[in-house]
Structures are given as structure tokens and as C-alpha cells.
Amino acid sequence: MQTPVVAKLHNATAQALTDAKVREAFSRLCVEVVGSTPEEFAAFIKDDHARWAKVIKDAMSAASGASHLHCQVSFSDLLT
């Protein structure tokens, strides 16, 4: 169920993405514009988070044998 804020943000974003200049700017950044509902986007983020969390966990497990290497990464670090 969408909250009014989510609905407003979704509608504004969908409207902006109809602008050719906005789509071109994303294209120059190699970003594929995909239309989806807020629920579909939430599911995508959840699945993506789980996938990358596993990759990071596996990489850290593999590196744990190297005493000179210490790495701590959170998902939010990957977004910056």
C-alpha cells in the first residue's frame, strides 16, 4: 500500500522521466530508465540488497584468512 508521500514521489519521478532531456542525461550516464511501480521497485531493492550482501559476505570470508587485510563494508557505503 502506497503512502501519500510515496505516491507523490512516484508520480513526480514518472513525469520527469517522460522528459527527453532527462532520459538523455541518464543515457549519458549509462543508466537504463525502467518504469515500475513503487512495490516493484521495493522488491528490486530488496533482491539487490540480498544479492550484494552475499557477494560482500563471501568476499570478506575469503579474505578473512589474510591477517593483513581488514575490510568492513556496509550496503550504504556502496551507494556513495
N, C-alpha and C positions, 0 to 999 in steps of 0.2 A: 504494500500500500504506500503510495507516494504522499509525502508531506507537502504542504503548500510551497515550502521553500524549494524542495527538490523539483516539483513540477515547474515552478517559475524558472529555475536554473536550467532545467532540461529544455524548456520552450525557448529561452533566450539563446542557448547554445545551438539548438537545431536551426533557429532563424539565422544566426551568424554564419553557420556552415553552408547556408544557401548562397552566400555572397562569393562570387567568383574570385575576388581578391583574397579572401580568407582561405579559400580552398587552395589557391595558388601558393600562398605563403606556407601552408602546411606541406604542400607538394615539394617545395624547395627544401624543406627540412626532412624529406623522405618519410613523412607521416601520412599514412593512409587514413582518410576520413571514412569512418564507418558509422552509419546510423544505427542506433539501438535504443531500446527503452532503458529507463533507469534500472529496472530489475535485471535486464540482460547485462548492463554494464557492471552492476554489483556482482553478478555471477562470474563475469570475466575477471574482475579484480580478485575475487576470492580464489578462483582457479589459478590465476597467475601468481598470486602470493604463495599458494601451496607449492607450486612448481619451483619457484625460485628459492623458497625456504629449503626445499630438499636439495637443490643444487648447492646452496651455501653450506648446509649441514654436511653433505657428503664431502665437499671440498675441505671444510675445516677438519673433518675426521681424518681425511687423507693426509692433511698437513700436521696433524697433532703429533706425529712421530718425530717431527723436526723440532728439537728443543729451541733452536734459534729463531723460530718463526712463531709469531703470535698475531692472530688476526681476529678481530671482533667486528662483525658487520651486522647491521640491522637492515631490515627492508627499507626503512625510511632513508637510510644512507644512500641507497641505490637510486632514489628519486631526486637527489640533489646533484 
